[in-house]
Amino acid sequence: MITRIKSDRIFTPDGWFAGYLYFDENKILCVTKDELNYDCAYDFSGLYVSPGFIDMHVHGGDGEDFCSSDAAGIARAANLHLRHGTTTIMPTITSVTYDAICRSLDAMRESLSSGAFQARFGGVHLEGPYFSPEMCGAQNPESIKAPDSQEYTKLITQYGDLIRRWSYAPEYDRDARFARYLTSHGIIPSMGHSAALYEDCLTAYDAGCRLVTHLFSCTSTITRRGGFRQLGIIEASWLLDDLDVEIIADGKHLPKDLIRMIIKIKGFDRVSLVTDAIRVAGSTQTQGNIGGVHFIVEDGVAKLPDRSAFAGSIATADRLLYVCVKEAGFSVQDALRMITANPARILGINAGAIAFGYLPDIVVFDDDISIKAVFAGGKSVL
């Protein structure tokens, strides 16, 4: 079935286009001013028509957690984010025990095969448990440890078709054995929750690590050792031009001026927006736990009960776009690149652009970044 969308604000790789967008359930067919045959049509004149949003780091929503919910709950969480424009989602599993990771991945497999999971699956993101105890943040310190080769080889052997990304602390992988194993199996290594020195970052980089997990949230910076300054992950991000960084642009984790500074240094092409949303996103819950760590919701963000640190966001992807446009002052097109084309490039998927042959995942929103329509796999889901 061919769908036609009419708009004067279609976001293409060449900029804004006024005309028609045609797509079926497999791909985008064309963007043109010509009136062609179609089966159903929508007039979104005056509204923005964008590629679907891609969230590479999200723990749950609608009261459900990708780490602990059953198959039906996993689908509910993914579908909550889909209604807010996230057409490709990377469900994230926090630092838990080996057995808990396996249970989560089994539930994920069941959810994907059930047909209830409507969003496009971008692969599972394992956030831990190979982290630095001093940089654990809201991760459960009881689960944190150094890379265990027997453990991660078993996980990838059994669930390699699901796992797409793995965040870890490179200072506990000084020979880069773990990073090289990941890249050799098509899994994206990402440095985060880490006290790594610049030399550790270079070792990871040389082994194929090209991504930083939520920059400025549990990522090392300049320290002094014996009087001499040592650089950390943040400085590595500045110095290594092709190192991508993700940021939690919910307007809470990073103030708008810090967002502006990151993008001034890295450029729009090397920053991706993520929600890092936990189960309370899109729900009325004001407390709970993730991976055994309790949190409260206050001031529009999840916090540890002692308020010493954030415990994740309650944002959806449209909130990230709103913050970047309305608060940080970026143009809509520049903000969109960071939540469409950039994560698509990192994940190596044919999405993130409105052009011939790309996946037919489309989001429509107004000047207030309020979502008006969502198409996933060419089908209307909102």
Secondary structure, DSSP 8 states (H G I E B T S, - for coil): --EEEEEEEEEETTEEEEEEEEE-SS-EEEEESS----SEEEE-TTSEEEE-EEEEEE-EETTEETTT--HHHHHHHHHHHHHTTEEEEEEEE-S--HHHHHHHHHHHHHHHHHS---SEE--EEEE-SS--GGG-TTS-TTT--S--HHHHHHHHHHHTTTEEEEEE-GGG-TT-HHHHHHHHTT-EEEE-SB---HHHHHHHHHTT--EESSTTSSB---EEETTEEE--HHHHHHH-TT-EEEEE-SSSSS-HHHHHHHHHHH-GGGEEEE--B-TTTTS---EEEETTEEEEEETTEEE-TTSSSEEEB---HHHHHHIIIIIS---HHHHHHTTTHHHHHHHT-S-SS-STTS---EEEE-TT--EEEEEETTEE--
